[in-house]
Amino acid sequence: MNKRQLGKNGPIVSAIGLGCMGMSMAYGEPNDAESIATLERALELGVTLLDTADMYGGGHNEKLLSRVLKHRREQICLATKMGFVQTADGYRIDSSPAYIRVACEASLKRLGVEVIDLYYLHRVDKSTPVEESMLVLAELVKSGKIRHIGLSEVKPATIRRAAAIHPIAAVQTEYSLWQREPELAILPTCRELGIGFVPYSPLGRGFLTGKVTDITTLASDDFRRVLDRFQGNNFSENKKLLVILEEMAKAKGCTVAQLSLAWVLAQGADIVPIPGTKKIKYLEENIGATAVQLSADELAAINQVFYLGNVKGEKYPAHLNFEN
C-alpha cells in the first residue's frame, strides 16, 4: 500500500488506516475473534495505522489491540486517545495535566507497549487551557512514552494555540462527503501549520457504503439510532443523494464505499482516513479504494451531489458536541 506522512515531522503510515472503535462499542455486539482476524488481515494488506482510544469499550479496545501488538509491534503505528472519563451518567471531558499522566500510564499498560506512536487529546475540556495539556504531552514525548501528539475535534484557534507549544502531527475529526465542514477552516489551518489530517467516519458512519437502508434493523445500542442524519425525513432526503453516488460508482466499476473513500484520498496527500470495520470483507473493500483513481471531471461530478450544506441533519446531538 502507498504511504503518506502525517504532518511535516510526523510518522509515515499507510494511506488508509483502520479505526478500531466499532470492535468494542457503538455498532453492535463485539466479537473479539472476528476483530482479531480483521486486525491481522489489515496488517497483511499493508495497513500500518491502527486507531483506538482508552474510552472505546471502557479499555476493551486497547486490550484487544494488545493481542496483536504482542507479535506485530514493529509493523504498527499505534494511535490512541484520552480525555473522555466514564461516569455514572456517561462521560465527562478531562484534559488536565494530572489526568493525562494517569491516562497515558493506563493506556501503556492495557496496550502492553512501552511507547505510543501517536497520542491524541480525544477532546479538550473547557476548564483546562490547551497550553497546559500540551506542556504535559511534550513532557511525555521527552520522556519517551509517546512519539507524536495529536488533537481530536478541535477548533482552528485551539490548533494554533496547541501548535505554539509543541509540534502537532495530526488533527482528527469527522470528514467525508457528507461531513465537509472541516474544509472551511480546520483543514486549511492544518495545512498552514504542516499538520496531518486524519478523517474518522470517512464513510459517513456506514451511510456512504449504501448498506444502511433502515435504522430499525440496527442493534438497539447502535450509535446511529440517535444521530439526526439517520432519522425520518433527513434520512429519506440523504438517501436520494446516495442513489446518485451509487450510479456513479456502478459506472466507475467500484463500490459506492470505494468511490467515497477514493474521494477522501483525492483531497490531498496529507490526508489519511481511518474507516472503521470489524469484518474482513469490508476491510478488503475499503483498502480497494486505493486503486480507484478519480479524474477532475469525476471529482467535480461528485462535488455537485455532496456539497457543503446539502446533507440533511446535524452531525451530533447537542449533548454530544464536545468540540472546543
C-alpha atoms as a printed R data frame, in Angstrom:
    type eleno elety resid chain resno       x       y       z
1   ATOM     1    CA   MET     A     1   0.000   0.000   0.000
2   ATOM     2    CA   ASN     A     2   1.105   3.561  -0.654
3   ATOM     3    CA   LYS     A     3   2.333   5.559   2.318
4   ATOM     4    CA   ARG     A     4   1.609   9.089   3.485
5   ATOM     5    CA   GLN     A     5   3.238  11.274   6.123
6   ATOM     6    CA   LEU     A     6   1.232  12.762   8.957
7   ATOM     7    CA   GLY     A     7   2.500  16.284   9.370
8   ATOM     8    CA   LYS     A     8   5.839  17.657   8.302
9   ATOM     9    CA   ASN     A     9   7.589  15.802  11.127
10  ATOM    10    CA   GLY     A    10   5.068  13.071  11.872
11  ATOM    11    CA   PRO     A    11   5.001   9.328  11.233
12  ATOM    12    CA   ILE     A    12   4.845   7.756   7.779
13  ATOM    13    CA   VAL     A    13   1.804   5.486   7.635
14  ATOM    14    CA   SER     A    14  -0.378   3.548   5.214
15  ATOM    15    CA   ALA     A    15  -2.608   5.721   3.002
16  ATOM    16    CA   ILE     A    16  -5.626   4.183   4.740
17  ATOM    17    CA   GLY     A    17  -5.649   3.307   8.429
18  ATOM    18    CA   LEU     A    18  -8.091   1.262  10.478
19  ATOM    19    CA   GLY     A    19 -10.457   2.753  13.036
20  ATOM    20    CA   CYS     A    20 -10.992   0.183  15.776
21  ATOM    21    CA   MET     A    21 -13.806   1.670  17.886
22  ATOM    22    CA   GLY     A    22 -16.550  -0.464  16.370
23  ATOM    23    CA   MET     A    23 -14.759  -3.607  17.503
24  ATOM    24    CA   SER     A    24 -15.658  -2.733  21.096
25  ATOM    25    CA   MET     A    25 -18.671  -0.390  21.112
26  ATOM    26    CA   ALA     A    26 -21.293   1.691  19.310
27  ATOM    27    CA   TYR     A    27 -22.050  -0.630  16.385
28  ATOM    28    CA   GLY     A    28 -23.489  -3.856  17.742
29  ATOM    29    CA   GLU     A    29 -22.161  -6.711  19.844
30  ATOM    30    CA   PRO     A    30 -18.343  -7.109  19.925
31  ATOM    31    CA   ASN     A    31 -16.809 -10.273  18.523
32  ATOM    32    CA   ASP     A    32 -13.176 -10.486  19.617
33  ATOM    33    CA   ALA     A    33 -12.239 -13.426  17.400
34  ATOM    34    CA   GLU     A    34 -13.651 -11.713  14.323
35  ATOM    35    CA   SER     A    35 -11.942  -8.437  15.260
36  ATOM    36    CA   ILE     A    36  -8.544 -10.061  15.804
37  ATOM    37    CA   ALA     A    37  -8.817 -11.776  12.412
38  ATOM    38    CA   THR     A    38  -9.632  -8.414  10.824
39  ATOM    39    CA   LEU     A    39  -6.678  -6.731  12.527
40  ATOM    40    CA   GLU     A    40  -4.330  -9.472  11.343
41  ATOM    41    CA   ARG     A    41  -5.683  -9.230   7.794
42  ATOM    42    CA   ALA     A    42  -5.269  -5.446   7.824
43  ATOM    43    CA   LEU     A    43  -1.596  -5.810   8.668
44  ATOM    44    CA   GLU     A    44  -1.159  -8.458   5.960
45  ATOM    45    CA   LEU     A    45  -2.591  -5.998   3.414
46  ATOM    46    CA   GLY     A    46  -0.217  -3.214   4.421
47  ATOM    47    CA   VAL     A    47  -2.304  -1.186   6.846
48  ATOM    48    CA   THR     A    48   0.017   0.267   9.476
49  ATOM    49    CA   LEU     A    49  -2.065   2.913  11.286
50  ATOM    50    CA   LEU     A    50  -4.338   1.425  13.951
51  ATOM    51    CA   ASP     A    51  -6.529   3.927  15.782
52  ATOM    52    CA   THR     A    52  -8.049   3.291  19.212
53  ATOM    53    CA   ALA     A    53  -8.865   5.182  22.425
54  ATOM    54    CA   ASP     A    54  -8.977   4.437  26.113
55  ATOM    55    CA   MET     A    55 -12.747   5.008  26.265
56  ATOM    56    CA   TYR     A    56 -13.613   2.519  23.499
57  ATOM    57    CA   GLY     A    57 -15.401  -0.204  25.396
58  ATOM    58    CA   GLY     A    58 -14.018   1.115  28.687
59  ATOM    59    CA   GLY     A    59 -10.480  -0.041  27.827
60  ATOM    60    CA   HIS     A    60 -11.604  -3.183  25.985
61  ATOM    61    CA   ASN     A    61 -10.366  -1.914  22.626
62  ATOM    62    CA   GLU     A    62  -6.839  -1.209  23.822
63  ATOM    63    CA   LYS     A    63  -6.665  -4.655  25.439
64  ATOM    64    CA   LEU     A    64  -7.923  -6.177  22.181
65  ATOM    65    CA   LEU     A    65  -5.164  -4.472  20.205
66  ATOM    66    CA   SER     A    66  -2.578  -5.654  22.717
67  ATOM    67    CA   ARG     A    67  -3.157  -9.199  21.463
68  ATOM    68    CA   VAL     A    68  -1.924  -8.170  18.008
69  ATOM    69    CA   LEU     A    69   0.748  -5.792  19.249
70  ATOM    70    CA   LYS     A    70   2.477  -8.659  21.075
71  ATOM    71    CA   HIS     A    71   3.770 -10.099  17.809
72  ATOM    72    CA   ARG     A    72   3.266  -7.281  15.280
73  ATOM    73    CA   ARG     A    73   4.511  -4.191  17.130
74  ATOM    74    CA   GLU     A    74   7.164  -3.252  14.565
75  ATOM    75    CA   GLN     A    75   4.545  -3.104  11.780
76  ATOM    76    CA   ILE     A    76   2.153  -0.801  13.588
77  ATOM    77    CA   CYS     A    77   1.872   2.929  14.033
78  ATOM    78    CA   LEU     A    78  -0.223   2.874  17.193
79  ATOM    79    CA   ALA     A    79  -2.600   5.761  17.819
80  ATOM    80    CA   THR     A    80  -4.709   6.086  20.944
81  ATOM    81    CA   LYS     A    81  -6.520   8.907  22.711
82  ATOM    82    CA   MET     A    82  -7.515  10.161  26.147
83  ATOM    83    CA   GLY     A    83  -9.807  12.824  27.537
84  ATOM    84    CA   PHE     A    84 -13.153  11.063  27.981
85  ATOM    85    CA   VAL     A    85 -13.696   9.844  31.546
86  ATOM    86    CA   GLN     A    86 -16.508   7.402  32.227
87  ATOM    87    CA   THR     A    87 -19.019   8.452  34.905
88  ATOM    88    CA   ALA     A    88 -22.276   7.067  36.251
89  ATOM    89    CA   ASP     A    89 -24.137   9.341  33.822
90  ATOM    90    CA   GLY     A    90 -21.929   8.700  30.806
91  ATOM    91    CA   TYR     A    91 -18.768  10.712  30.221
92  ATOM    92    CA   ARG     A    92 -17.038  13.893  31.211
93  ATOM    93    CA   ILE     A    93 -14.131  15.604  29.470
94  ATOM    94    CA   ASP     A    94 -10.813  15.879  31.305
95  ATOM    95    CA   SER     A    95  -7.632  17.097  29.649
96  ATOM    96    CA   SER     A    96  -5.939  18.280  32.825
97  ATOM    97    CA   PRO     A    97  -2.211  17.573  33.199
98  ATOM    98    CA   ALA     A    98  -2.784  15.241  36.149
99  ATOM    99    CA   TYR     A    99  -5.308  13.168  34.246
100 ATOM   100    CA   ILE     A   100  -3.198  12.997  31.077
101 ATOM   101    CA   ARG     A   101  -0.319  11.455  33.051
102 ATOM   102    CA   VAL     A   102  -2.600   8.859  34.641
103 ATOM   103    CA   ALA     A   103  -4.373   8.077  31.370
104 ATOM   104    CA   CYS     A   104  -1.120   7.603  29.469
105 ATOM   105    CA   GLU     A   105   0.223   5.114  32.002
106 ATOM   106    CA   ALA     A   106  -3.064   3.209  31.953
107 ATOM   107    CA   SER     A   107  -3.078   3.017  28.143
108 ATOM   108    CA   LEU     A   108   0.525   1.836  28.022
109 ATOM   109    CA   LYS     A   109  -0.368  -0.937  30.462
110 ATOM   110    CA   ARG     A   110  -3.516  -2.049  28.616
111 ATOM   111    CA   LEU     A   111  -1.754  -1.965  25.255
112 ATOM   112    CA   GLY     A   112   1.281  -3.784  26.612
113 ATOM   113    CA   VAL     A   113   3.746  -1.371  24.994
114 ATOM   114    CA   GLU     A   114   6.484   0.961  26.155
115 ATOM   115    CA   VAL     A   115   5.642   3.823  23.801
116 ATOM   116    CA   ILE     A   116   2.582   5.154  21.973
117 ATOM   117    CA   ASP     A   117   3.333   6.369  18.463
118 ATOM   118    CA   LEU     A   118   0.549   8.976  18.225
119 ATOM   119    CA   TYR     A   119  -1.252  10.163  21.342
120 ATOM   120    CA   TYR     A   120  -4.334  12.328  20.899
121 ATOM   121    CA   LEU     A   121  -6.241  14.651  23.150
122 ATOM   122    CA   HIS     A   122  -9.586  12.997  22.393
123 ATOM   123    CA   ARG     A   123 -11.366  16.191  23.428
124 ATOM   124    CA   VAL     A   124 -10.194  19.419  25.056
125 ATOM   125    CA   ASP     A   125 -12.107  20.354  28.202
126 ATOM   126    CA   LYS     A   126 -13.261  23.925  28.707
127 ATOM   127    CA   SER     A   127 -11.674  24.282  32.149
128 ATOM   128    CA   THR     A   128  -8.100  23.424  31.135
129 ATOM   129    CA   PRO     A   129  -6.187  25.743  28.793
130 ATOM   130    CA   VAL     A   130  -4.893  23.654  25.910
131 ATOM   131    CA   GLU     A   131  -1.423  25.060  26.567
132 ATOM   132    CA   GLU     A   132  -1.350  23.247  29.920
133 ATOM   133    CA   SER     A   133  -2.350  19.981  28.274
134 ATOM   134    CA   MET     A   134   0.297  20.408  25.604
135 ATOM   135    CA   LEU     A   135   3.052  21.045  28.119
136 ATOM   136    CA   VAL     A   136   2.477  17.688  29.816
137 ATOM   137    CA   LEU     A   137   2.178  15.945  26.440
138 ATOM   138    CA   ALA     A   138   5.502  17.497  25.478
139 ATOM   139    CA   GLU     A   139   6.958  16.040  28.694
140 ATOM   140    CA   LEU     A   140   5.666  12.606  27.688
141 ATOM   141    CA   VAL     A   141   7.407  12.971  24.322
142 ATOM   142    CA   LYS     A   142  10.635  13.956  26.034
143 ATOM   143    CA   SER     A   143  10.405  11.009  28.423
144 ATOM   144    CA   GLY     A   144   9.888   8.574  25.536
145 ATOM   145    CA   LYS     A   145   6.377   7.463  26.462
146 ATOM   146    CA   ILE     A   146   4.814   8.928  23.323
147 ATOM   147    CA   ARG     A   147   6.350   9.810  19.955
148 ATOM   148    CA   HIS     A   148   3.877  12.269  18.451
149 ATOM   149    CA   ILE     A   149   0.972  14.425  19.632
150 ATOM   150    CA   GLY     A   150  -2.462  14.657  18.049
151 ATOM   151    CA   LEU     A   151  -5.673  16.596  18.639
152 ATOM   152    CA   SER     A   152  -9.248  15.449  18.038
153 ATOM   153    CA   GLU     A   153 -12.379  17.537  17.394
154 ATOM   154    CA   VAL     A   154 -10.807  20.937  17.982
155 ATOM   155    CA   LYS     A   155 -11.399  24.406  16.604
156 ATOM   156    CA   PRO     A   156  -8.790  26.189  14.460
157 ATOM   157    CA   ALA     A   157  -7.898  28.610  17.264
158 ATOM   158    CA   THR     A   158  -7.213  25.681  19.585
159 ATOM   159    CA   ILE     A   159  -4.991  24.041  16.966
160 ATOM   160    CA   ARG     A   160  -2.932  27.224  16.695
161 ATOM   161    CA   ARG     A   161  -2.557  27.590  20.455
162 ATOM   162    CA   ALA     A   162  -1.523  23.960  20.831
163 ATOM   163    CA   ALA     A   163   0.947  24.071  17.949
164 ATOM   164    CA   ALA     A   164   2.630  27.103  19.501
165 ATOM   165    CA   ILE     A   165   3.667  24.872  22.422
166 ATOM   166    CA   HIS     A   166   4.772  21.707  20.595
167 ATOM   167    CA   PRO     A   167   4.552  20.333  17.042
168 ATOM   168    CA   ILE     A   168   1.273  18.542  16.264
169 ATOM   169    CA   ALA     A   169   1.474  15.503  13.988
170 ATOM   170    CA   ALA     A   170  -2.231  15.089  13.248
171 ATOM   171    CA   VAL     A   171  -5.675  16.506  13.799
172 ATOM   172    CA   GLN     A   172  -8.544  14.039  13.755
173 ATOM   173    CA   THR     A   173 -12.142  14.940  13.021
174 ATOM   174    CA   GLU     A   174 -15.099  13.576  11.115
175 ATOM   175    CA   TYR     A   175 -14.712  14.223   7.395
176 ATOM   176    CA   SER     A   176 -16.420  12.646   4.430
177 ATOM   177    CA   LEU     A   177 -18.660  13.503   1.513
178 ATOM   178    CA   TRP     A   178 -21.492  14.154   3.946
179 ATOM   179    CA   GLN     A   179 -19.374  15.990   6.534
180 ATOM   180    CA   ARG     A   180 -17.413  18.659   4.670
181 ATOM   181    CA   GLU     A   181 -17.309  21.422   7.290
182 ATOM   182    CA   PRO     A   182 -13.582  20.840   8.026
183 ATOM   183    CA   GLU     A   183 -12.835  22.311   4.590
184 ATOM   184    CA   LEU     A   184 -13.906  25.744   5.847
185 ATOM   185    CA   ALA     A   185 -11.182  26.301   8.454
186 ATOM   186    CA   ILE     A   186  -9.818  23.171  10.124
187 ATOM   187    CA   LEU     A   187  -8.163  21.632   7.066
188 ATOM   188    CA   PRO     A   188  -6.685  24.961   5.867
189 ATOM   189    CA   THR     A   189  -5.294  25.581   9.359
190 ATOM   190    CA   CYS     A   190  -3.676  22.138   9.425
191 ATOM   191    CA   ARG     A   191  -2.093  22.750   6.037
192 ATOM   192    CA   GLU     A   192  -0.805  26.159   7.025
193 ATOM   193    CA   LEU     A   193   0.853  24.668  10.113
194 ATOM   194    CA   GLY     A   194   2.113  21.462   8.479
195 ATOM   195    CA   ILE     A   195  -0.216  19.153  10.406
196 ATOM   196    CA   GLY     A   196  -1.565  15.891   9.020
197 ATOM   197    CA   PHE     A   197  -5.312  15.352   8.786
198 ATOM   198    CA   VAL     A   198  -6.984  12.093   9.873
199 ATOM   199    CA   PRO     A   199 -10.680  11.790   8.984
200 ATOM   200    CA   TYR     A   200 -12.683   9.428  11.144
201 ATOM   201    CA   SER     A   201 -16.006   8.102   9.824
202 ATOM   202    CA   PRO     A   202 -14.911   8.774   6.215
203 ATOM   203    CA   LEU     A   203 -17.844   6.573   5.138
204 ATOM   204    CA   GLY     A   204 -20.424   8.640   6.989
205 ATOM   205    CA   ARG     A   205 -20.849   6.059   9.776
206 ATOM   206    CA   GLY     A   206 -21.722   3.492   7.137
207 ATOM   207    CA   PHE     A   207 -24.193   5.648   5.206
208 ATOM   208    CA   LEU     A   208 -21.791   6.025   2.275
209 ATOM   209    CA   THR     A   209 -21.487   2.266   1.900
210 ATOM   210    CA   GLY     A   210 -25.118   2.006   0.827
211 ATOM   211    CA   LYS     A   211 -25.652  -0.792   3.333
212 ATOM   212    CA   VAL     A   212 -27.608   1.185   5.946
213 ATOM   213    CA   THR     A   213 -31.096   1.396   4.498
214 ATOM   214    CA   ASP     A   214 -33.303   1.171   7.602
215 ATOM   215    CA   ILE     A   215 -32.083   2.102  11.091
216 ATOM   216    CA   THR     A   216 -34.765  -0.049  12.698
217 ATOM   217    CA   THR     A   217 -32.719  -3.065  11.625
218 ATOM   218    CA   LEU     A   218 -29.682  -1.861  13.575
219 ATOM   219    CA   ALA     A   219 -28.807  -3.153  17.044
220 ATOM   220    CA   SER     A   220 -30.701  -1.431  19.853
221 ATOM   221    CA   ASP     A   221 -27.488   0.165  21.147
222 ATOM   222    CA   ASP     A   222 -26.196   1.216  17.713
223 ATOM   223    CA   PHE     A   223 -24.955   4.816  17.917
224 ATOM   224    CA   ARG     A   224 -26.629   5.768  14.644
225 ATOM   225    CA   ARG     A   225 -30.064   5.435  16.217
226 ATOM   226    CA   VAL     A   226 -29.526   8.807  17.955
227 ATOM   227    CA   LEU     A   227 -27.939  10.643  15.037
228 ATOM   228    CA   ASP     A   228 -30.090  13.221  13.307
229 ATOM   229    CA   ARG     A   229 -28.972  12.345   9.791
230 ATOM   230    CA   PHE     A   230 -30.375   8.828  10.105
231 ATOM   231    CA   GLN     A   231 -33.818   9.970  11.273
232 ATOM   232    CA   GLY     A   232 -37.084  10.292   9.367
233 ATOM   233    CA   ASN     A   233 -37.187  12.825   6.570
234 ATOM   234    CA   ASN     A   234 -33.477  13.621   6.925
235 ATOM   235    CA   PHE     A   235 -32.603  10.025   6.153
236 ATOM   236    CA   SER     A   236 -35.017   9.885   3.237
237 ATOM   237    CA   GLU     A   237 -33.563  13.031   1.678
238 ATOM   238    CA   ASN     A   238 -29.981  11.909   2.230
239 ATOM   239    CA   LYS     A   239 -30.698   8.562   0.556
240 ATOM   240    CA   LYS     A   240 -31.670  10.444  -2.609
241 ATOM   241    CA   LEU     A   241 -28.129  11.802  -2.789
242 ATOM   242    CA   LEU     A   242 -26.718   8.343  -2.167
243 ATOM   243    CA   VAL     A   243 -28.641   6.882  -5.120
244 ATOM   244    CA   ILE     A   244 -26.822   9.281  -7.439
245 ATOM   245    CA   LEU     A   245 -23.470   8.310  -5.908
246 ATOM   246    CA   GLU     A   246 -24.297   4.632  -6.320
247 ATOM   247    CA   GLU     A   247 -24.941   5.214 -10.022
248 ATOM   248    CA   MET     A   248 -21.549   6.916 -10.339
249 ATOM   249    CA   ALA     A   249 -19.838   4.013  -8.597
250 ATOM   250    CA   LYS     A   250 -21.504   1.485 -10.889
251 ATOM   251    CA   ALA     A   251 -20.324   3.401 -13.937
252 ATOM   252    CA   LYS     A   252 -16.824   3.528 -12.453
253 ATOM   253    CA   GLY     A   253 -16.775  -0.211 -11.747
254 ATOM   254    CA   CYS     A   254 -16.289   0.100  -7.986
255 ATOM   255    CA   THR     A   255 -18.462   0.055  -4.892
256 ATOM   256    CA   VAL     A   256 -20.006   3.211  -3.502
257 ATOM   257    CA   ALA     A   257 -17.823   2.809  -0.393
258 ATOM   258    CA   GLN     A   258 -14.698   2.692  -2.552
259 ATOM   259    CA   LEU     A   259 -15.819   5.746  -4.511
260 ATOM   260    CA   SER     A   260 -16.449   7.641  -1.273
261 ATOM   261    CA   LEU     A   261 -13.029   6.730   0.162
262 ATOM   262    CA   ALA     A   262 -11.295   7.493  -3.134
263 ATOM   263    CA   TRP     A   263 -12.831  10.962  -2.967
264 ATOM   264    CA   VAL     A   264 -11.379  11.496   0.533
265 ATOM   265    CA   LEU     A   265  -7.951  10.266  -0.574
266 ATOM   266    CA   ALA     A   266  -8.060  12.620  -3.561
267 ATOM   267    CA   GLN     A   267  -8.458  15.671  -1.310
268 ATOM   268    CA   GLY     A   268  -4.735  15.703  -0.527
269 ATOM   269    CA   ALA     A   269  -1.673  13.601   0.206
270 ATOM   270    CA   ASP     A   270  -1.715  14.927   3.779
271 ATOM   271    CA   ILE     A   271  -4.996  13.107   4.492
272 ATOM   272    CA   VAL     A   272  -5.125   9.584   5.963
273 ATOM   273    CA   PRO     A   273  -8.685   8.302   6.509
274 ATOM   274    CA   ILE     A   274  -9.369   5.640   9.123
275 ATOM   275    CA   PRO     A   275 -12.553   3.806   8.099
276 ATOM   276    CA   GLY     A   276 -13.688   1.501  10.856
277 ATOM   277    CA   THR     A   277 -14.801  -2.081  10.488
278 ATOM   278    CA   LYS     A   278 -14.652  -5.381  12.320
279 ATOM   279    CA   LYS     A   279 -15.239  -7.546   9.255
280 ATOM   280    CA   ILE     A   280 -12.577  -8.721   6.813
281 ATOM   281    CA   LYS     A   281 -14.804  -8.349   3.747
282 ATOM   282    CA   TYR     A   282 -15.402  -4.658   4.447
283 ATOM   283    CA   LEU     A   283 -11.754  -4.110   5.296
284 ATOM   284    CA   GLU     A   284 -10.715  -5.533   1.938
285 ATOM   285    CA   GLU     A   285 -13.348  -3.467   0.155
286 ATOM   286    CA   ASN     A   286 -12.110  -0.290   1.861
287 ATOM   287    CA   ILE     A   287  -8.485  -0.956   1.003
288 ATOM   288    CA   GLY     A   288  -9.539  -1.455  -2.609
289 ATOM   289    CA   ALA     A   289 -10.314   2.262  -2.704
290 ATOM   290    CA   THR     A   290  -6.590   2.986  -3.007
291 ATOM   291    CA   ALA     A   291  -6.751   1.596  -6.561
292 ATOM   292    CA   VAL     A   292  -9.634   3.865  -7.592
293 ATOM   293    CA   GLN     A   293  -8.367   6.938  -9.430
294 ATOM   294    CA   LEU     A   294 -10.765   9.837  -9.947
295 ATOM   295    CA   SER     A   295 -10.435  12.340 -12.785
296 ATOM   296    CA   ALA     A   296 -11.045  16.048 -12.317
297 ATOM   297    CA   ASP     A   297 -14.399  15.658 -14.085
298 ATOM   298    CA   GLU     A   298 -15.404  12.782 -11.816
299 ATOM   299    CA   LEU     A   299 -14.453  14.724  -8.697
300 ATOM   300    CA   ALA     A   300 -16.451  17.702  -9.933
301 ATOM   301    CA   ALA     A   301 -19.477  15.499 -10.595
302 ATOM   302    CA   ILE     A   302 -19.305  14.049  -7.085
303 ATOM   303    CA   ASN     A   303 -18.974  17.533  -5.598
304 ATOM   304    CA   GLN     A   304 -22.146  18.613  -7.366
305 ATOM   305    CA   VAL     A   305 -24.072  15.974  -5.412
306 ATOM   306    CA   PHE     A   306 -22.445  16.083  -1.977
307 ATOM   307    CA   TYR     A   307 -21.549  19.666  -1.226
308 ATOM   308    CA   LEU     A   308 -21.410  21.658   1.986
309 ATOM   309    CA   GLY     A   309 -24.935  22.190   3.265
310 ATOM   310    CA   ASN     A   310 -26.611  19.618   1.009
311 ATOM   311    CA   VAL     A   311 -26.897  16.899   3.666
312 ATOM   312    CA   LYS     A   312 -29.871  16.964   5.999
313 ATOM   313    CA   GLY     A   313 -29.407  16.785   9.762
314 ATOM   314    CA   GLU     A   314 -26.792  17.767  12.314
315 ATOM   315    CA   LYS     A   315 -23.522  15.891  12.832
316 ATOM   316    CA   TYR     A   316 -24.193  15.175  16.539
317 ATOM   317    CA   PRO     A   317 -26.993  15.781  19.020
318 ATOM   318    CA   ALA     A   318 -26.240  18.927  21.012
319 ATOM   319    CA   HIS     A   319 -25.319  16.978  24.165
320 ATOM   320    CA   LEU     A   320 -22.589  15.080  22.273
321 ATOM   321    CA   ASN     A   321 -20.938  18.080  20.620
322 ATOM   322    CA   PHE     A   322 -17.733  18.489  22.608
323 ATOM   323    CA   GLU     A   323 -15.655  20.441  20.065
324 ATOM   324    CA   ASN     A   324 -13.509  23.054  21.815
